[in-house]
Amino acid sequence: MSARRYKLAEYALAVATGGLVASEHFATSFGSLQQLRATQLALAAIVAAAMAAHHPRREAAPFYVALLALVTRATMREPLRTRSDSALLGVATGSVALAVALLVLFPWPDLTRLHGPYQSIGVTTMRLGDVECRVLYPSAKAPSAVPLSRRASMLHHGEHVLKGMSAFTRMPQFLFGCLNSGLLAAIPNAPVATPETRAADSSSTGSDGGAKRWPLVVFSHGLGGTIDIYSAVTQQLASDGNIVVVVNHCDGSAAVTRMADGRIEYYQPISVAVRDNIDGAGFRLRNAQLRVRVQEVRRVLNAIALEQRTQAPGGVFAEADAASVSLVGHSFGAATAMATAHVDERIRCLVLLDAWMEPLDADVKTGLGPRVPVFHLLSEHFFHWDANMRATKTHAHGCSHARSTLSVLRGTRHNDFCDLPLFSPLVNRLLKSSGRLSPLYALQAISELSAAFLRGAHAQVIAQFPEVVVLEASAS
């Protein structure tokens, strides 16, 4: 069952439960008792079908309360029924109203749409170089028959993610409870597909000119991020024919991570001096964290190279091209990608999503010359942040590869590059955490443009998204 069908089941549950409550309020409007009972029986059948088809989640809990109140009211005997009739109907009415409000505020998130040629992808989690990583990879071109209920959960760390997000945002943990309902398209431990060359794509040929191999992509999350909350983009990269390794950084910047000894660590709180960069305190902390992040990415790459040499056929890295690596990152993760490429010759391509330039050393900001093609994709939000934009343009000027480009996705804000707006589009828009574009459409544009740039087909795909404005690096 797809996420869309789960969503339709919830809508059916809302309509039918609301109809049952309304039929009790307006019972006298029916022509006869038989007509009322026939209507209620039909609505009850819809409720039963919707309950069987939907996926239980917190936001639908008030519907269960409403149904319990209605059943209790219908089965209760006199004189208790007369005494509690109005109270039970009030509970049912209020519960339906609350449930509808929750479904509007927190609609069912759809993380199951894949736009690449591989409509079945796999996922596994492992430690590489003592760093926790989520690995996504192509599995098959045909869509899988595995039901959504058996797909991977978005939240690898479960409730720990909610606690970490609360620590990072200083907002109540229950506000992030909707993330628990996220289910991925990816299938846990699915077999790895055999690499094949795609049209307009030479990246699947091994860097040594030998057998075809999967392009390797390492993804670095932003400040307060995790391996969990960039699933829309990373799944699309896997669907496009890449092995994608999402790194969970251990520098204190992740919402939550599991350390090598099994300890769970949450986001490291910062002082006012760091927050406001008083006397450079912010730069010193974030630059130190950036150095840790760069070392983690390099350790992951070293571990993958070792895995590739020692892994049995069919292993996730057995056919990966560990000598030709692309880095993709958002915000602090984009800074991590830039700093890593500055010191590691294995990096052959960069996709920088709304890069945060502040933590970077001055020499990194000057760019990479002609060695590496670089795709800067900015939100409209960061485009109007003058200090960051000046540094971004400096870096873009210094990336002189013929394919390098600097673009803006209009109608977006910084959080539109992660999954969070999918779970509460209205709330995120009210809080100005996301832009005017539909979160689903924004993530489709971001992920498809990123995947196309990695395989050298960016020019053909960019025309599909009129919201993208290509900038000259020197433009103001």
C-alpha positions in Angstrom: 0.0 0.0 0.0 1.3 3.4 -0.9 1.4 6.5 1.3 -1.3 8.0 -0.9 -3.6 5.1 -0.1 -2.9 5.5 3.6 -3.8 9.2 3.2 -7.1 8.4 1.4 -7.9 5.8 4.1 -7.5 8.6 6.7 -9.7 10.9 4.8 -12.4 8.2 4.5 -12.1 7.6 8.2 -12.6 11.3 8.9 -15.6 11.6 6.6 -17.3 8.5 7.9 -16.7 9.1 11.6 -17.8 12.7 11.2 -20.9 11.5 9.4 -21.8 9.2 12.3 -21.5 12.0 14.8 -23.5 14.3 12.6 -26.2 11.6 12.2 -26.7 11.6 15.9 -26.9 15.4 16.1 -29.5 15.5 13.3 -31.3 12.3 13.9 -34.7 14.0 13.9 -34.0 15.2 10.3 -34.3 11.7 8.9 -37.6 10.6 7.6 -37.7 7.5 9.7 -35.7 5.5 12.2 -35.0 2.9 9.5 -33.5 5.6 7.3 -31.3 6.8 10.1 -30.1 3.2 10.9 -29.4 2.4 7.2 -27.3 5.6 6.9 -25.4 4.8 10.1 -24.9 1.2 9.0 -23.4 2.4 5.6 -21.1 4.9 7.5 -20.0 2.2 9.9 -19.1 0.0 7.0 -16.9 2.8 5.6 -15.3 3.2 9.0 -14.5 -0.5 9.2 -13.0 -0.5 5.8 -10.9 2.6 6.5 -9.7 1.2 9.9 -8.6 -1.9 8.1 -6.7 0.0 5.4 -5.2 2.9 7.4 -1.9 2.9 9.2 -2.3 3.8 13.0 -0.6 7.0 14.0 -0.8 9.5 16.8 -2.7 12.1 14.8 -5.6 9.7 14.1 -6.0 8.8 17.8 -8.9 11.2 18.4 -10.9 9.3 15.8 -10.5 6.1 17.9 -11.7 8.0 20.9 -14.7 9.3 19.0 -15.6 5.8 17.8 -15.2 4.4 21.3 -17.6 7.1 22.6 -20.2 6.3 19.9 -20.0 2.5 20.5 -20.3 3.0 24.3 -23.3 5.3 23.7 -25.0 2.8 21.5 -24.5 -0.2 23.7 -25.0 1.4 27.1 -28.2 0.5 29.0 -30.7 2.7 30.8 -30.5 4.6 33.1 -26.8 5.2 32.4 -27.5 5.9 28.7 -29.8 8.8 29.5 -27.4 10.3 32.1 -24.3 10.1 29.9 -25.8 10.5 26.4 -25.0 14.1 25.9 -21.5 13.8 27.5 -20.5 10.9 25.2 -21.8 12.7 22.1 -19.9 15.7 23.2 -16.7 13.6 23.5 -17.3 12.1 20.1 -17.9 15.6 18.5 -14.8 17.2 20.1 -12.6 14.2 19.2 -13.6 14.3 15.6 -13.0 18.1 15.5 -9.5 17.6 17.1 -8.7 14.7 14.7 -9.6 16.8 11.6 -7.5 19.7 12.9 -4.5 17.3 13.4 -4.9 15.8 9.9 -4.8 19.3 8.5 -1.8 20.4 10.5 0.1 17.1 10.2 -1.0 15.3 7.0 0.3 11.9 6.2 3.9 12.4 4.9 4.7 10.9 1.5 8.3 9.7 1.3 7.5 6.9 -1.1 7.8 8.7 -4.5 10.8 7.8 -6.5 11.5 9.6 -9.8 14.6 7.7 -10.9 14.9 4.5 -13.1 15.3 2.3 -10.1 11.9 2.1 -8.5 13.0 -0.3 -5.8 15.8 0.8 -3.5 17.4 -0.8 -0.4 18.6 0.6 2.9 20.8 -0.6 5.6 22.5 1.0 8.6 26.1 0.4 9.6 29.2 1.9 11.2 32.0 2.9 8.8 35.2 4.2 10.3 33.4 4.2 13.7 30.8 6.6 12.2 27.1 5.7 12.1 25.8 5.7 8.5 22.6 5.0 6.6 23.3 3.5 3.2 20.7 3.6 0.4 21.2 1.9 -2.9 19.5 0.8 -6.2 17.8 -2.6 -5.9 15.6 -3.1 -9.0 14.0 -1.1 -11.8 10.6 -2.6 -11.2 8.5 -1.3 -8.3 8.6 -3.7 -5.3 5.5 -5.5 -4.1 6.7 -5.2 -0.5 3.9 -3.4 1.4 4.6 0.0 2.9 4.1 -1.3 6.4 7.3 -3.5 5.8 9.4 -0.7 4.4 12.0 1.1 6.5 10.9 3.6 9.1 12.2 7.1 8.5 13.4 7.4 12.1 16.2 5.0 12.7 16.6 6.3 16.2 12.9 6.5 17.0 12.0 8.7 19.9 15.6 9.8 20.3 15.2 11.9 17.2 12.3 13.7 18.7 14.3 14.5 21.9 17.2 15.7 19.8 15.1 17.9 17.6 13.5 19.4 20.7 17.0 20.1 22.1 18.1 21.8 18.9 15.0 23.9 18.3 14.0 24.5 22.0 10.5 23.5 21.1 8.4 20.9 23.0 9.2 17.3 22.0 5.5 16.4 21.3 5.5 18.8 18.3 7.9 16.4 16.5 5.8 13.3 17.2 4.4 13.4 13.7 7.9 12.2 12.4 7.1 8.8 13.9 4.7 8.1 11.0 7.3 8.5 8.3 7.8 5.4 6.2 10.3 5.2 3.4 10.2 3.7 -0.1 13.4 1.9 0.8 13.3 -1.8 1.7 15.6 -2.9 4.6 18.5 -5.1 3.3 17.1 -5.5 -0.2 19.6 -7.0 -2.7 21.8 -4.6 -4.6 21.2 -4.2 -8.3 23.9 -4.9 -10.9 25.4 -1.6 -12.3 24.6 -0.6 -15.9 25.5 2.4 -18.0 22.8 5.0 -18.6 22.4 7.3 -21.5 24.4 10.5 -21.2 26.1 9.0 -18.2 29.7 7.7 -18.0 29.9 7.8 -14.2 29.0 4.1 -13.8 32.2 3.0 -15.6 34.9 2.3 -13.0 37.4 5.1 -12.4 40.1 2.7 -13.5 38.3 2.1 -16.9 37.4 -1.4 -15.9 34.1 -3.0 -14.9 31.0 -0.8 -14.4 30.5 0.3 -10.8 28.0 2.2 -8.8 28.8 5.9 -8.4 29.4 6.6 -4.7 27.7 9.6 -3.0 28.4 10.7 0.6 25.7 13.0 2.1 26.5 15.3 5.0 23.6 16.6 7.1 23.1 20.2 8.4 23.2 21.7 11.9 20.6 19.9 14.0 20.1 17.2 11.3 20.5 13.5 11.4 20.7 10.5 9.0 16.9 10.4 9.1 15.6 13.8 7.9 17.0 14.0 4.4 15.3 10.9 3.1 13.5 12.5 0.2 16.7 13.7 -1.4 18.9 10.7 -0.5 16.3 8.2 -1.7 16.1 10.0 -5.0 19.8 9.9 -5.4 19.7 6.1 -4.8 16.8 5.7 -7.3 18.9 7.5 -9.9 21.6 4.9 -9.7 24.0 5.8 -6.8 25.1 4.2 -3.6 24.3 6.9 -1.1 26.1 7.0 2.3 24.4 9.4 4.8 26.8 10.3 7.6 25.6 10.9 11.1 28.2 13.3 12.5 29.6 12.9 16.0 30.8 16.5 16.4 27.8 17.6 18.6 26.0 19.2 15.7 23.6 16.3 15.0 20.2 16.2 16.7 21.0 12.6 17.8 23.8 10.1 17.0 24.9 6.8 18.4 28.5 6.7 19.5 30.9 3.8 18.9 30.4 2.6 22.5 26.6 2.6 22.0 25.9 5.8 23.9 23.2 8.1 22.5 24.3 11.7 22.2 22.0 14.6 21.5 22.6 18.1 20.0 25.2 20.0 22.0 23.7 23.2 23.4 25.5 26.4 22.7 26.2 29.6 24.7 25.0 33.1 23.8 28.5 34.0 22.9 28.6 31.1 20.3 25.1 31.9 19.0 26.0 35.6 18.5 29.6 34.9 17.5 30.9 37.3 20.2 34.6 37.7 19.8 34.6 34.9 17.2 33.3 32.3 19.6 30.8 31.0 17.1 33.4 30.6 14.3 35.8 28.8 16.6 33.3 26.2 17.8 31.8 25.6 14.3 35.1 25.5 12.6 36.4 23.0 15.1 33.3 20.9 14.5 33.8 21.2 10.8 37.3 19.7 11.1 35.8 16.8 13.0 33.2 16.4 10.2 35.8 16.4 7.5 37.8 13.7 9.3 34.6 11.6 9.7 33.8 11.8 6.0 37.4 10.8 5.1 37.3 7.9 7.6 34.0 6.7 6.1 35.6 6.8 2.6 38.6 4.8 3.8 36.3 2.3 5.4 34.3 1.9 2.2 37.4 1.3 0.2 38.4 -1.4 2.7 34.9 -2.9 2.6 35.0 -3.0 -1.2 38.2 -5.0 -1.2 37.1 -7.5 1.4 33.3 -7.8 0.8 31.8 -10.8 -0.8 30.0 -10.5 -4.1 26.5 -9.0 -3.6 27.6 -6.8 -0.7 26.4 -3.2 -0.8 29.9 -1.8 -1.6 31.2 -4.7 -3.7 30.5 -2.8 -6.9 30.9 0.8 -5.6 33.5 3.1 -7.2 35.3 4.2 -4.0 38.0 6.0 -6.0 35.5 8.5 -7.6 33.3 10.1 -4.9 30.6 12.8 -5.0 29.8 14.8 -1.9 26.3 16.3 -1.3 25.5 18.3 1.8 23.0 20.8 3.2 23.9 23.9 5.1 26.7 22.8 7.5 26.8 19.6 5.5 27.6 21.7 2.3 30.4 23.4 4.2 31.6 19.9 5.2 31.6 18.9 1.5 33.6 22.0 0.5 36.2 21.5 3.2 36.5 17.8 2.5 37.0 18.4 -1.3 39.6 21.0 -0.5 41.9 18.3 1.1 40.8 15.0 -0.5 41.6 14.2 -4.1 39.0 11.4 -4.3 36.2 13.9 -4.5 35.1 14.4 -8.1 31.9 16.3 -7.8 30.1 18.5 -5.3 26.4 19.4 -4.8 26.0 22.1 -2.2 22.5 22.7 -1.0 22.0 26.1 0.7 25.6 26.2 1.9 26.4 27.8 5.2 29.7 29.6 4.6 30.5 30.9 8.1 32.4 27.9 9.5 34.8 27.7 6.5 38.5 28.7 6.6 39.3 31.6 4.2 41.3 29.4 1.8 38.4 27.0 1.3 36.1 29.9 0.4 38.3 30.7 -2.6 37.0 27.6 -4.4 38.4 24.5 -6.1 39.5 25.8 -9.5 38.8 23.6 -12.5 39.3 20.2 -10.7 35.8 19.6 -9.5 32.3 20.5 -11.0 30.3 22.3 -8.3 26.6 22.8 -8.1 25.5 25.5 -5.7 21.7 25.5 -5.2 20.4 28.2 -2.9 17.0 28.8 -1.3 15.5 32.2 -1.9 16.0 32.7 1.9 19.8 32.3 1.8 20.0 34.2 -1.5 18.9 37.3 0.5 21.3 36.7 3.4 23.9 39.2 2.2 27.0 38.0 4.1 26.5 34.4 3.3 25.7 35.2 -0.3 28.9 37.2 -0.8 30.9 34.2 0.5 28.9 31.8 -1.7 29.6 33.9 -4.8 33.3 34.0 -3.9 33.4 30.2 -3.7 31.4 29.9 -7.0 33.8 32.3 -8.7 36.7 30.1 -7.6 35.1 26.9 -9.0 36.0 27.2 -12.7 35.1 23.8 -14.0 33.0 24.1 -17.1 30.0 22.4 -15.5 30.0 24.5 -12.2 26.9 26.5 -11.7 25.2 28.7 -9.1 21.4 28.6 -8.9 18.5 29.7 -6.8 15.2 27.9 -6.2 12.6 30.6 -5.8 9.8 30.2 -3.3 12.0 28.2 -0.8 13.5 28.7 2.6 16.4 26.9 4.3 14.3 24.0 5.8 12.8 23.1 2.4 15.9 21.0 1.7 15.1 18.5 4.4 12.0 16.4 5.1 10.5 18.4 8.0 8.1 20.5 5.9 6.5 17.3 4.5 5.1 16.5 8.0 3.5 19.8 8.8 3.4 22.1 5.7 1.0 24.6 7.2 2.9 24.8 10.5 6.2 25.2 8.8 4.8 27.9 6.5 3.3 29.8 9.5 6.6 29.6 11.3 8.4 30.7 8.1 10.5 27.6 8.2 9.5 26.8 4.6 8.6 28.8 1.5 5.6 29.2 -0.7 6.4 26.2 -2.9 4.7 22.9 -2.0 7.2 20.9 0.1 6.7 17.8 -2.0 7.4 19.8 -5.2 10.4 21.6 -3.7 12.0 18.4 -2.6 11.4 16.8 -6.1 13.1 19.8 -7.7 16.0 19.7 -5.3 16.5 15.9 -5.6 16.1 15.6 -9.3 18.4 18.6 -10.0 21.0 17.1 -7.6 20.8 13.7 -9.2 21.0 15.2 -12.7 24.1 17.2 -11.9 25.9 14.1 -10.6 25.3 12.2 -13.8 26.1 15.2 -16.0 22.5 15.8 -17.3 21.8 19.0 -15.3 21.1 21.2 -18.4 18.4 18.8 -19.6 16.6 18.6 -16.3 16.7 22.2 -15.2 14.2 23.3 -17.8 11.5 21.2 -16.0 11.6 23.5 -13.0 10.8 27.1 -13.9 11.4 28.2 -10.3 15.1 27.7 -10.8 17.1 30.8 -11.6 20.6 30.2 -12.9 23.0 33.0 -11.6 26.3 34.2 -12.9 28.7 33.9 -10.0 29.4 37.6 -10.3 25.8 38.7 -10.3 24.4 40.8 -7.5 
